[in-house]
Amino acid sequence: MSTLPQLAHCGYIAIVGRPNAGKSTLLNFLLGQKISITSRKPQTTRHSILGIKTEPNAQMIFIDTPGLHEVDKHAMNRIMNRTALTALHDVDVILFVVEELRWSSEEKYILDKLQSMTTPVLLIINKVDKLSSRDVLLPHIEKISSYYDFAAIIPVSARNGSNITAVEDQARALLPSATQLFPDDQVTDRSERFIAAEIIREKLMRRLGQELPYALTVEIEQFSLQKNIIHINALIWVERMPQKAIVIGKNGSFLKETGIQARHDMEKILGHQVHLKLWVKVKKNWSDDERALRNLGYTE
């Protein structure tokens, strides 16, 4: 059995921020492939997900985290907050992602959580491509640099990849020398079952209205490879009967189109033909029941 090599830079990099700041988009661009699902709706990411980038003399292990909520009245929000905060312990670098000129009570809440830590923090100002003029950026950077001793402040656009190399270079330089932790060809810690469930949820979140996505989750009942075809049976859980009708659509049209879109993405990522079957069931108030959440795989 071969041992993994000693590298000049190797360690964990947590990506944190409020919901919808662009953390998952940043991770996917850093890796050069899709690991975390994305949508324009907050709370798309609900679990911590490892994305592993291995280079000749470095291994960067990114941890994408759920968006931190200043107010966590519901069980789902509490678990997501605990998941994100747990990821900050024992990492080597923290990427704190904020959105263009926004600095609200949510950002202050996250910064308060970072104040007691000695881990170096890179402040990533995302979505700067949306600014009408870059002239407003420098005064904003000067203001927020007084809030905390950031290792660096880096304006980027995770959507188009602008200045992402600077994030990579700064983060890599802060990592310790260590033995490589994962094999060269491993890009995530998550199973194919998990990835399949997340792809289905992404398609639903992108296609549904503002409220319903937060009342649904996906559970994989069957995942098997037979004669080079992956067979997947998935349950979509909602909280009320009217939501079930919306997800199914007229004559099953919405559910069918969701399945087609999800299957196409699965085949690209999993590298096999996929046979996908979807069902929709009701589990009342599952998102505010910690026991139900644990049974559905939501843990810190």
N, C-alpha and C positions, 0 to 999 in steps of 0.2 A: 504494500500500500504506500503510495507516494505521499510525502508531506508537502503542505502548501508552503510557498516561499516567504521569506522576510521581505517586506516592502518598505520603501522610503516613506510612503504615506498610506495609512489604512485606518479607517474608523467610521463612526456613525455620525450622520448629519440629520438632525430633526428639522422638518419644515413645518412651521406653525404660523397661525394668523387667524383672523376672523373668518366666518363663512364667506365663500365666494371671492376671496382675495386672489385666487389664481394659483393656489399651491399645487394642485394636481396637474395643471397645465405646465407649470414650471418643472415638476418632476419628469413628466413625459418628454419634455424637450431636452432635459439634462441627459436622459437615458437614450434618447434617439429612437424610442419606441413607446407604445402605449401600454402602461401598467395600471394607472389609476383612471377611473371613469371621470368624465367631465360633463358639465352642463352649465347653463347660465343661472340655474337656480341654486340658492344656498343649501347647505347640508347635503350636497351630493356625496361627499366622502363621509362615511360613517365608521370606518375602521382604520387602524394604523396599517400601512402597507409598506413593505420594504422594496426599494428599487436599488439594484446593485450594479454599479458601473466599474468594470475592471479594466485597468490600463497596464502597460508593461511594468510600471513600478509603483502603481497606486491602485487601491480599491476604495471607492467611495460608496458607503452604504446609506442611502437616503431613506428617511422615514417620513412618508406622507401621513399627516394626521388630520382628524376631523377639525372643522372650524371651531374655535373657542367661543363660547357664548357668555356674555356678561350676566345674563339672566338664564337660569336653568330650572324652570318650573316643572318641566316634564321629565319623565324617566329617560327618554331617548336623549335629551339634551344633557342630563347629568352623566349618563354613561359616556357620551361623546366627549364631554369636558374631561372626565377622568382618564379616558383613553389618550387624549392629546397631552394632558399634563404628565401622565406616566411616561410618555415617550421622551420627555425632556430630561429624565434622569439617566445618568451614565452615558450621555452622548458626548461627542468631542466638539461639535460645532452646532449652533442653532441658526437657521435661516428664518428670520421674522419677516413675513411677507405682508406688506400693506399695499393699499390701492391708491395710486397717483397722489393727489393732494389731500386725501382723506386722513384725518387724525381725530378720532372721536373717543367717546368713553370706552368703546370696545377695544381700541388700540391701547388706551391707558390701562385697562384691566389686564391685558396680556403682558404689558411692560411691567406692571406690578408683580406679576408671577415670575418674571425674569430677574427682578432686582436682587433676590437672595442667592442667585446662582453665579458661579464663577466661570461657567462655560462661555467662550467667546461667541458673540452674537453679531451676525451680519444682517443689517437691515436692507431688505430687498424692496425697493419701491417699484411695484409692478404697474402695468397698463399705462406707461408713460406715452405710448403711441396715441392715446386718446386726448392728450393735452393739446390745446389749440396753439400754445406757444411754450417752448422750453424755457423761456425767460422767467416763468413763475416758479420753476423747479428749484433754482438755487436758493432763493429766500426760504423756501419750504425746508430744504435740506439743512440750512443753517439753524432754523428754528428747532427741528426735531433732534439735531445732533446735541443740543443742550439737555435733552431729556435723559440721556443714557450714554455711557462710554462704549458705543458700538465699535467693533473691530473694523468695520467699513460700512459705508452706505452706498448702495449700488442701484441706480435706476435701470430698469429693464422693461422689455415687453416679452412676457413668456409666450404670448400668442404667435409672434413672428420671430422670436429668437434673438431679438436685439439685446446685445450686451450680456447674454447668458454665459459666454466664455469667461467673462470677468468673475461671475459668481463661482463658476467651477474652479478657476485658478485660486481665488481667495480661500475658498473652502478647503481645497486640497492642501494648500500651504499650511493650514492650521491643524491638519491631522497628524497624529504621532506616527513614528516608525513602529511597525507591528507586523506580526505574521498574518498573511492573507487569511481571511475568515471564510470565504466562500469560493467554490470552484469557478474557474474562468467563465464557464458557460451558464452559470446561474444568474438570473436577472431579477428574481423576486422570491420571497418566502411563501407566497400564497399558492394554494393548490389550483389545479385547472377547474375543479368544481366551484371554488370561490370566484374565479375569474368569469366563469360562465354566468353565475348568478348576478355579478356586478354588471356585465354587459347587458343583460335583460333589463336590469333596473335603470341603467343609463338610457336605454331606448324609451322606456316609459317616462322618465323624468323629462327628457327632451321633447316628448310629444304631448304631454298632458299640461293642464293649466297650472296656476300658481299654487293651489292648496293641496290637491290630491297627492302629488309625489311624496309628501312627508307622511302620508297615511298608508304607504305600501312598502312591502319588502318582498324579497324573492328567496325561496328555499328550493334547493336542488334535491329531488327525491331519488332520482336515478342518474348515474353517470357511468357509462360502460363503453369500452371499445370492443366492437365486434366486426370482424372482417374489414378492418381499416375504416370503419364508420363509427363515430362517437354518437351514442344514443343518450339523449338528455331529456328527462322529464322534470319539469319545474313548476312549482306552485307560486303564484303571485298572491300574497296575503294583503287584504285591505281591511278596513275597520267597519264599514257599513255596506248594506245591500246596494244603495244607489251608486256607491263607488265601484262596486263590482260591475254594474251595468255599463258604467262609463269605460272601464278597462276592456270589457268584452266588445263594446260597440255594436252598432246595428248589424244584425246577422253575423256577428263575430268578426266584423271587418277590422276593427281596431286591433284586436288581439292577433289576428292573422298577420297584419302588416308589421306589428311589433316583432313577431316571431321571425319574419323574413329578414328584417333589418338585423336582429340579434344573431341569427344564424350566419349571415354573411360575415359579420365581425368575428364570430367564434372560429369560423373556418380559416380566416386569415391568421388569427393569433394561435390557434391550437394546431394548425397544420394538417387537419383531417376534414373529410366530409362530415357534416353534422346533421343528425336527424333530431329535430327539436319538437317537443310537445309541451304546450302550456295549458295550465288550468288556473282559474281564479277562485279563491275561497275567502270567506269572511271570518276574521278573528277580532271580536269587538275590543276596541281600545288597546290593542297589542302594544302600541308605541308608548303608552304610559304605564306599562306593567313590567317591572324589572324582571320578574320571573319569566314572563313570556319572551322578553327580549333576550335573556340568557339562553332560552331554549331555541331561539332563532339565530344564535351565534353572535349576539352582541355582548362582548366582554371587554374589560379593560386590557 
